[in-house]
């Protein structure tokens, strides 16, 4: 949307606010004024008010990504030329590395004195920091400064972005399919006459054949650094769903028939069965004896011909992520857990979201810039895909690479800048080399999809921070070896783990989660 059009929309909305105020509050006091440029204000009574952008502003953004694209600065320069013309603003872009220090760095950004206007506010951060008052409430600002997002975003997405009745984040506007599962060598499966992998039994049979016949690779060369993915595999195997990702002990059934039935996963027979399966796999040599200390992920080992399988998410619904892990001469297939379980929830809208910290400089201008990056096609294509003709081309409605350019040598790979929260289904371009099975799977997911009843549940962890941290320490020492089959006796190791987490405060965490979910379920009507 151009700036002149935006001014018109803003003035129209302000006039509507005036009419509503007259209807509802004849002779009463006016609503609180909206901040403009940090210090100035405009009351909804000011019929001729307009947004003043005469003073240049720097908008500081932090996104999560591991390695910045080579041409990021060039693309950012072009974006800033447009932002400077349209909004008299410059976007200062920073990357928060996806590593073990990410959470600590994130906390320091919010608690420090430096300016942070936009920050990743997705599920892993949101419920932890929204209750601490780290983010701006956006309800009054969105219709004025981000009218396109306000109009087009789905009501259920706003619900997930809310805390105690107010909106504190902007979720992604892209409907996402991100099923997790096991990528495996279909060429080796066919070579040895194995059955297509549809469950954990024939997955184990495939691993057995690889262990007996392929001496240059391990069947499942996993690493300790991908323990979060192994936990996802455990949930799939057991049919569990974690109640909230900001704690690690409270679970519900994956079917979510009764989300108030919250339990300690470690006390279930299915968890015991899973751990015994992992011990059996470890003893068969499916992964290295030093897997827990390894930092090389299974998908990397798969790509390098050192593993017959890798654990991963499929990625975009066109399935192109799978091709990045295929070794030279190898063909991959995917054992996905939604199909195995027959249960699928679309990715929570808050899995990719942005929040706007209270230590920002100008919320109004920030939202204007954000609105343009998400809903204006020119801004969107540049930010998400780079320079047309150089980083991508459009062929028959699909996104493709120019001649001589591949995903490995492009200077601006889609997703490399970590702009996942700014995606929009309206302008999303499917890659021309999509995987048909992924498209078919997506159609199947649509047919079985049910509402994720916990999507809008934001756990208030303020009273259980110490217990959550203590449980995480216990997990490292006692749970992770169980998940990798590296214990002498599974039953005894599980008993020890349960004792340790209860000493760390598991009962307190469980009761807190159970109480809050019960209140949430009653309010929502589940």
C-alpha positions as CSV (number, residue, x, y, z in Angstrom):
1,X,0.0,0.0,0.0
2,X,1.4,3.5,-0.9
3,X,1.8,6.1,1.7
4,X,-0.9,8.3,0.3
5,X,-3.4,5.5,0.3
6,X,-2.4,4.6,3.8
7,X,-3.0,8.2,5.0
8,X,-6.5,8.0,3.5
9,X,-7.2,4.7,5.3
10,X,-5.9,6.1,8.5
11,X,-8.0,9.2,8.4
12,X,-11.1,7.1,7.5
13,X,-10.5,4.8,10.5
14,X,-10.0,7.8,12.8
15,X,-13.3,9.3,11.6
16,X,-15.0,5.9,12.3
17,X,-13.5,6.0,15.8
18,X,-15.1,9.5,16.3
19,X,-18.5,8.3,15.2
20,X,-18.3,5.2,17.5
21,X,-17.2,7.4,20.4
22,X,-20.2,9.7,19.8
23,X,-22.6,6.8,19.7
24,X,-21.2,5.1,22.8
25,X,-20.2,8.0,25.0
26,X,-22.4,11.0,24.5
27,X,-21.2,13.7,26.9
28,X,-18.5,11.3,28.4
29,X,-14.8,11.3,28.4
30,X,-12.8,10.5,25.2
31,X,-10.8,7.3,24.8
32,X,-7.1,7.4,25.5
33,X,-5.1,9.1,22.7
34,X,-2.9,7.0,20.3
35,X,0.9,7.7,20.4
36,X,2.4,9.1,17.2
37,X,6.2,9.1,16.6
38,X,6.7,8.1,20.2
39,X,6.0,11.6,21.8
40,X,3.2,13.2,19.8
41,X,-0.4,12.1,20.2
42,X,-3.5,12.2,18.1
43,X,-6.9,12.0,19.8
44,X,-9.7,10.2,18.0
45,X,-11.5,13.6,18.2
46,X,-9.0,15.2,15.9
47,X,-10.9,15.1,12.6
48,X,-8.0,16.5,10.5
49,X,-5.3,14.5,12.3
50,X,-2.7,12.7,10.1
51,X,0.4,10.7,10.8
52,X,3.5,12.8,10.9
53,X,6.5,11.1,9.3
54,X,8.6,14.2,8.9
55,X,11.2,12.9,11.4
56,X,13.4,10.0,10.1
57,X,13.2,6.8,12.2
58,X,15.4,3.7,12.4
59,X,13.4,0.5,12.9
60,X,15.5,-2.2,14.7
61,X,14.5,-5.7,13.9
62,X,15.8,-9.0,15.3
63,X,15.0,-12.3,13.5
64,X,16.2,-15.9,14.2
65,X,18.4,-17.5,11.5
66,X,21.7,-19.3,11.5
67,X,23.6,-18.0,8.5
68,X,22.7,-14.8,6.8
69,X,22.4,-14.9,3.0
70,X,25.4,-13.5,1.1
71,X,23.3,-10.8,-0.6
72,X,21.4,-9.8,2.5
73,X,22.9,-6.3,2.7
74,X,22.2,-5.6,-1.0
75,X,18.5,-6.7,-0.7
76,X,18.2,-4.7,2.6
77,X,19.6,-1.7,0.8
78,X,16.9,-1.9,-1.8
79,X,14.2,-2.3,0.8
80,X,15.5,0.7,2.7
81,X,15.4,2.9,-0.4
82,X,11.7,2.1,-0.7
83,X,11.1,2.5,3.1
84,X,12.8,5.8,3.1
85,X,10.6,7.1,0.3
86,X,7.4,5.8,1.7
87,X,7.8,6.1,5.4
88,X,11.0,8.1,6.0
89,X,12.3,5.1,7.9
90,X,15.3,2.7,7.7
91,X,15.2,-1.0,8.7
92,X,18.2,-2.1,10.7
93,X,18.2,-5.8,10.5
94,X,19.9,-8.2,13.0
95,X,20.1,-12.0,13.2
96,X,19.7,-13.9,16.4
97,X,21.6,-17.2,15.9
98,X,19.6,-20.4,16.2
99,X,22.0,-21.9,18.8
100,X,22.2,-22.9,22.4
101,X,22.7,-19.3,23.5
102,X,19.6,-18.1,21.7
103,X,17.3,-17.9,24.7
104,X,19.9,-16.1,26.8
105,X,20.5,-13.5,24.0
106,X,16.8,-13.0,23.5
107,X,16.3,-12.3,27.2
108,X,19.1,-9.8,27.2
109,X,17.7,-8.0,24.2
110,X,14.4,-7.5,26.0
111,X,15.9,-6.6,29.3
112,X,18.7,-4.4,28.1
113,X,18.6,-0.7,27.3
114,X,19.1,-0.9,23.6
115,X,16.3,-0.2,21.1
116,X,14.4,-3.2,19.8
117,X,11.3,-2.5,17.7
118,X,10.5,-5.8,16.1
119,X,11.5,-9.3,17.4
120,X,10.6,-12.9,16.8
121,X,7.6,-13.5,19.1
122,X,6.8,-17.0,18.1
123,X,5.5,-19.7,20.4
124,X,8.8,-20.6,22.0
125,X,9.2,-17.0,23.3
126,X,5.7,-15.6,23.5
127,X,4.1,-17.1,26.5
128,X,7.3,-16.8,28.5
129,X,7.7,-13.0,27.9
130,X,4.2,-11.7,27.3
131,X,3.2,-12.4,30.9
132,X,6.4,-10.5,32.0
133,X,5.2,-7.4,30.2
134,X,7.9,-7.4,27.6
135,X,5.7,-6.6,24.6
136,X,3.4,-3.8,23.5
137,X,-0.4,-4.5,23.5
138,X,-1.4,-3.8,19.9
139,X,-5.2,-3.7,19.8
140,X,-5.6,0.1,19.4
141,X,-2.6,0.4,17.0
142,X,-3.3,-2.3,14.5
143,X,-6.4,-0.8,12.8
144,X,-4.6,2.5,12.4
145,X,-1.0,1.7,11.6
146,X,-1.3,-1.9,10.1
147,X,-4.8,-1.8,8.5
148,X,-4.1,-4.4,5.9
149,X,-2.9,-7.0,8.4
150,X,-5.7,-6.1,10.7
151,X,-8.3,-6.7,7.9
152,X,-6.8,-9.9,6.5
153,X,-5.5,-11.8,9.5
154,X,-7.8,-14.6,10.7
155,X,-9.7,-14.3,14.0
156,X,-8.2,-17.5,15.3
157,X,-4.7,-16.1,14.7
158,X,-5.5,-13.0,16.7
159,X,-6.8,-15.2,19.5
160,X,-3.5,-17.2,19.6
161,X,-1.6,-13.9,19.8
162,X,-3.6,-12.7,22.7
163,X,-2.9,-12.6,26.5
164,X,-5.6,-11.7,29.0
165,X,-7.8,-10.3,26.3
166,X,-5.3,-8.1,24.5
167,X,-3.2,-8.8,21.3
168,X,0.5,-8.8,21.8
169,X,1.9,-10.2,18.5
170,X,1.3,-10.4,14.8
171,X,1.3,-14.1,13.6
172,X,2.3,-15.2,10.2
173,X,-0.4,-14.9,7.5
174,X,0.8,-18.1,5.8
175,X,-1.1,-21.4,6.3
176,X,1.7,-23.8,7.1
177,X,2.3,-27.5,6.8
178,X,5.4,-28.6,8.7
179,X,5.1,-32.3,9.4
180,X,8.0,-34.0,11.1
181,X,9.2,-37.5,10.4
182,X,12.0,-39.7,9.1
183,X,13.7,-39.1,5.7
184,X,15.1,-42.4,4.4
185,X,16.9,-43.8,1.4
186,X,14.2,-45.1,-0.9
187,X,16.9,-46.3,-3.3
188,X,18.3,-48.6,-0.6
189,X,14.8,-49.6,0.5
190,X,14.1,-50.8,-3.1
191,X,17.5,-52.4,-3.4
192,X,16.9,-54.7,-0.5
193,X,13.2,-55.3,-1.1
194,X,12.0,-53.6,2.1
195,X,8.4,-52.5,2.6
196,X,7.5,-48.9,2.4
197,X,7.9,-47.4,5.8
198,X,4.5,-46.6,7.3
199,X,5.2,-47.5,11.0
200,X,8.0,-48.0,13.5
201,X,8.0,-51.8,12.9
202,X,9.0,-51.6,9.3
203,X,11.3,-48.7,10.0
204,X,13.2,-51.0,12.3
205,X,13.2,-53.7,9.7
206,X,14.7,-51.2,7.2
207,X,17.4,-50.3,9.8
208,X,18.2,-54.0,10.3
209,X,18.8,-54.5,6.6
210,X,21.1,-51.4,6.4
211,X,23.0,-52.6,9.5
212,X,23.6,-56.0,7.9
213,X,24.5,-54.8,4.4
214,X,25.8,-51.3,4.3
215,X,29.2,-50.9,6.0
216,X,29.9,-47.3,5.0
217,X,27.0,-45.8,6.9
218,X,24.9,-46.2,10.1
219,X,21.2,-46.9,9.8
220,X,20.2,-43.8,11.8
221,X,23.3,-41.6,12.6
222,X,21.6,-39.2,15.1
223,X,23.2,-36.6,17.3
224,X,22.6,-35.3,20.8
225,X,22.1,-31.8,19.4
226,X,18.8,-33.0,17.8
227,X,17.3,-34.2,21.0
228,X,14.2,-31.9,20.4
229,X,13.5,-33.9,17.2
230,X,13.9,-37.2,19.1
231,X,11.4,-35.9,21.6
232,X,9.0,-35.2,18.7
233,X,9.5,-38.8,17.6
234,X,8.7,-40.0,21.1
235,X,5.4,-38.0,21.0
236,X,4.5,-39.6,17.6
237,X,5.4,-43.1,18.8
238,X,3.4,-42.6,22.0
239,X,0.5,-40.6,20.6
240,X,1.2,-37.6,22.9
241,X,1.1,-33.9,22.6
242,X,3.0,-31.5,24.8
243,X,0.7,-29.2,26.8
244,X,3.0,-26.2,26.2
245,X,6.5,-25.9,24.9
246,X,7.7,-23.6,27.8
247,X,7.8,-26.7,30.1
248,X,8.8,-30.3,29.4
249,X,6.8,-32.6,31.7
250,X,3.1,-32.0,31.2
251,X,1.5,-33.7,28.2
252,X,-2.0,-34.5,26.8
253,X,-3.3,-37.0,24.4
254,X,-2.5,-36.2,20.7
255,X,-6.2,-36.5,19.8
256,X,-7.0,-33.7,22.4
257,X,-10.4,-35.1,23.2
258,X,-9.9,-33.8,26.7
259,X,-7.2,-31.2,27.0
260,X,-7.7,-31.0,30.8
261,X,-6.4,-34.5,31.2
262,X,-2.8,-33.4,31.8
263,X,-0.2,-36.1,32.8
264,X,3.5,-36.7,33.3
265,X,4.5,-38.5,30.1
266,X,7.3,-40.4,32.0
267,X,4.7,-42.4,34.0
268,X,3.0,-43.9,31.0
269,X,3.4,-47.4,29.5
270,X,3.9,-46.0,26.1
271,X,6.9,-44.0,27.2
272,X,8.4,-47.1,28.8
273,X,7.8,-49.0,25.5
274,X,9.4,-46.2,23.5
275,X,12.5,-46.2,25.7
276,X,12.9,-50.0,25.4
277,X,12.6,-49.6,21.6
278,X,15.4,-47.0,21.6
279,X,17.6,-49.3,23.8
280,X,17.1,-52.1,21.3
281,X,17.9,-49.9,18.4
282,X,21.1,-48.6,20.2
283,X,22.2,-52.2,20.9
284,X,21.7,-53.1,17.3
285,X,24.1,-50.4,16.3
286,X,21.6,-48.1,14.5
287,X,23.6,-45.1,15.8
288,X,27.0,-44.3,17.3
289,X,27.8,-45.1,20.9
290,X,28.9,-41.4,21.1
291,X,25.6,-40.1,19.6
292,X,24.7,-38.0,22.7
293,X,27.9,-36.0,22.4
294,X,27.8,-35.7,18.6
295,X,26.9,-32.3,17.1
296,X,26.5,-33.5,13.4
297,X,22.8,-33.9,12.7
298,X,21.4,-37.0,11.1
299,X,20.2,-35.1,8.1
300,X,23.7,-33.9,7.5
301,X,25.0,-37.5,7.8
302,X,22.3,-38.5,5.4
303,X,23.4,-36.0,2.9
304,X,27.0,-37.1,3.2
305,X,26.2,-40.8,2.8
306,X,26.9,-41.6,6.4
307,X,23.4,-42.4,7.4
308,X,20.5,-44.3,5.8
309,X,17.9,-42.0,7.4
310,X,17.6,-38.6,9.0
311,X,15.1,-37.0,11.3
312,X,13.7,-33.7,10.1
313,X,10.6,-31.6,9.2
314,X,9.4,-31.8,5.7
315,X,9.5,-28.0,5.4
316,X,7.3,-26.1,3.0
317,X,4.3,-28.0,1.8
318,X,5.9,-28.5,-1.6
319,X,8.5,-30.7,0.1
320,X,11.5,-29.1,-1.4
321,X,13.4,-29.3,2.0
322,X,13.7,-33.1,1.4
323,X,15.9,-32.5,-1.7
324,X,18.5,-30.6,0.2
325,X,19.3,-33.7,2.2
326,X,19.5,-36.2,-0.7
327,X,23.0,-37.6,-1.2
328,X,24.4,-37.7,-4.6
329,X,22.8,-40.5,-6.5
330,X,20.3,-41.2,-3.7
331,X,16.6,-41.0,-3.7
332,X,14.7,-40.1,-0.5
333,X,11.2,-40.8,0.9
334,X,9.5,-39.6,4.0
335,X,7.8,-41.4,6.9
336,X,5.7,-38.6,8.3
337,X,4.1,-38.8,11.7
338,X,0.7,-37.2,11.0
339,X,0.0,-39.9,8.5
340,X,1.2,-42.5,11.0
341,X,-1.0,-41.2,13.8
342,X,-4.0,-40.1,11.6
343,X,-4.0,-36.9,13.5
344,X,-3.0,-33.5,12.1
345,X,-3.3,-29.9,13.4
346,X,-2.1,-27.1,11.2
347,X,1.0,-25.3,12.5
348,X,-0.1,-22.9,15.2
349,X,-0.2,-19.4,13.8
350,X,2.1,-18.4,16.6
351,X,4.8,-20.8,15.5
352,X,5.9,-17.9,13.4
353,X,5.0,-14.5,14.8
354,X,6.6,-11.1,15.6
355,X,6.2,-9.1,18.8
356,X,7.0,-5.4,19.4
357,X,9.0,-4.9,22.6
358,X,8.3,-2.1,25.0
359,X,11.9,-0.9,24.5
360,X,11.1,0.1,20.9
361,X,11.2,3.7,19.7
362,X,8.1,4.3,17.7
363,X,5.4,1.6,17.6
364,X,3.2,3.4,15.1
365,X,6.0,3.8,12.5
366,X,7.2,0.3,13.2
367,X,3.8,-1.1,12.4
368,X,3.5,0.9,9.2
369,X,6.8,-0.6,8.0
370,X,5.8,-4.1,9.1
371,X,2.4,-3.8,7.4
372,X,4.2,-2.9,4.1
373,X,6.7,-5.8,4.4
374,X,3.9,-8.3,4.8
375,X,1.1,-7.0,2.6
376,X,2.7,-4.9,-0.1
377,X,3.7,-7.2,-3.0
378,X,6.8,-5.2,-4.1
379,X,8.2,-5.2,-0.5
380,X,7.1,-8.8,0.0
381,X,8.8,-10.2,-3.1
382,X,12.0,-8.4,-2.4
383,X,12.2,-9.3,1.3
384,X,11.3,-13.0,0.9
385,X,12.8,-13.9,-2.5
386,X,15.4,-11.3,-3.3
387,X,16.0,-9.6,-6.7
388,X,13.9,-11.0,-9.5
389,X,16.0,-12.2,-12.4
390,X,19.1,-12.7,-10.2
391,X,17.9,-14.7,-7.2
392,X,14.6,-16.0,-8.6
393,X,12.4,-16.0,-11.7
394,X,8.7,-16.7,-12.1
395,X,7.8,-19.5,-14.6
396,X,4.2,-20.5,-15.2
397,X,3.2,-19.2,-11.8
398,X,6.0,-21.0,-9.9
399,X,9.2,-19.7,-8.4
400,X,12.4,-21.0,-10.1
401,X,16.1,-20.2,-10.2
402,X,17.7,-18.3,-13.1
403,X,20.0,-20.3,-15.4
404,X,23.2,-21.3,-13.6
405,X,21.7,-20.5,-10.1
406,X,20.7,-23.2,-7.6
407,X,19.8,-23.3,-4.0
408,X,23.5,-23.9,-3.2
409,X,25.0,-20.9,-5.0
410,X,22.2,-18.3,-4.9
411,X,23.1,-15.1,-3.0
412,X,19.7,-14.9,-1.4
413,X,18.0,-18.2,-0.6
414,X,14.3,-18.1,0.5
415,X,14.2,-18.3,4.3
416,X,17.8,-17.6,4.8
417,X,17.1,-14.2,6.4
418,X,14.7,-15.8,8.9
419,X,11.7,-13.7,7.8
420,X,9.3,-16.6,8.4
421,X,6.9,-14.5,10.5
422,X,6.4,-12.0,7.6
423,X,5.1,-14.6,5.1
424,X,1.7,-14.2,3.5
425,X,-0.3,-16.8,1.5
426,X,-1.5,-14.1,-0.9
427,X,2.0,-13.7,-2.4
428,X,3.6,-17.1,-1.5
429,X,5.3,-18.6,-4.6
430,X,5.6,-22.4,-4.7
431,X,9.0,-23.6,-6.0
432,X,8.8,-25.2,-9.4
433,X,10.6,-28.3,-8.3
434,X,8.0,-29.3,-5.7
435,X,7.7,-32.9,-4.6
436,X,4.3,-34.4,-5.6
437,X,4.1,-36.6,-2.6
438,X,4.2,-33.6,-0.3
439,X,1.4,-32.0,-2.2
440,X,-0.6,-35.2,-1.9
441,X,0.2,-35.4,1.8
442,X,-1.0,-31.8,2.3
443,X,-4.3,-32.8,0.7
444,X,-4.6,-35.7,3.1
445,X,-3.8,-33.5,6.1
446,X,-6.6,-31.2,5.0
447,X,-9.0,-34.1,5.1
448,X,-8.0,-35.2,8.6
449,X,-7.2,-31.8,10.2
450,X,-8.8,-31.0,13.5
451,X,-8.6,-27.8,15.6
452,X,-5.5,-27.6,17.8
453,X,-7.4,-26.8,21.0
454,X,-4.1,-25.7,22.7
455,X,-3.1,-23.3,20.0
456,X,-4.3,-20.2,22.0
457,X,-3.1,-21.5,25.4
458,X,-0.4,-19.3,26.8
459,X,1.1,-20.8,29.9
460,X,2.0,-18.2,32.6
461,X,5.3,-19.6,33.9
462,X,6.1,-16.7,36.3
463,X,5.4,-18.8,39.4
464,X,7.2,-21.9,38.2
465,X,10.4,-20.6,36.5
466,X,12.7,-22.3,39.1
467,X,10.9,-25.6,38.7
468,X,11.1,-25.5,34.9
469,X,14.8,-24.8,35.0
470,X,15.5,-27.5,37.5
471,X,13.6,-30.1,35.4
472,X,15.6,-29.1,32.4
473,X,18.8,-29.9,34.3
474,X,17.3,-33.3,35.2
475,X,16.4,-33.9,31.6
476,X,19.9,-33.4,30.4
477,X,21.3,-35.9,32.9
478,X,18.6,-38.6,33.1
479,X,16.0,-38.2,30.2
480,X,18.3,-37.8,27.2
481,X,20.2,-41.0,27.9
482,X,16.8,-42.8,28.0
483,X,15.8,-41.3,24.6
484,X,19.0,-42.6,23.0
485,X,18.9,-46.0,24.6
486,X,22.0,-45.4,26.7
487,X,21.0,-46.9,30.0
488,X,21.6,-50.3,31.6
489,X,18.1,-51.0,32.6
490,X,15.1,-49.0,31.2
491,X,12.7,-49.7,34.0
492,X,15.2,-48.6,36.7
493,X,16.3,-45.6,34.7
494,X,12.7,-44.4,34.3
495,X,12.1,-44.8,38.0
496,X,15.2,-42.7,38.7
497,X,14.1,-40.0,36.2
498,X,10.7,-39.8,37.7
499,X,12.1,-39.5,41.2
500,X,14.5,-36.7,40.1
501,X,11.9,-34.6,38.2
502,X,9.5,-34.9,41.2
503,X,12.3,-33.6,43.4
504,X,12.8,-30.8,40.9
505,X,9.2,-29.7,41.1
506,X,7.3,-31.8,38.5
507,X,4.2,-32.0,40.6
508,X,4.1,-28.2,41.0
509,X,4.5,-27.7,37.2
510,X,1.9,-30.3,36.4
511,X,-0.7,-28.8,38.8
512,X,0.0,-25.3,37.4
513,X,-0.4,-26.4,33.8
514,X,-3.5,-28.5,34.7
515,X,-5.1,-25.5,36.5
516,X,-4.4,-23.0,33.8
517,X,-5.6,-25.4,31.0
518,X,-8.8,-26.0,33.0
519,X,-9.5,-22.3,33.2
520,X,-8.6,-21.8,29.5
521,X,-10.8,-24.7,28.4
522,X,-13.7,-23.2,30.3
523,X,-13.2,-19.8,28.9
524,X,-12.9,-21.1,25.3
525,X,-15.8,-23.5,25.7
526,X,-13.9,-26.8,25.2
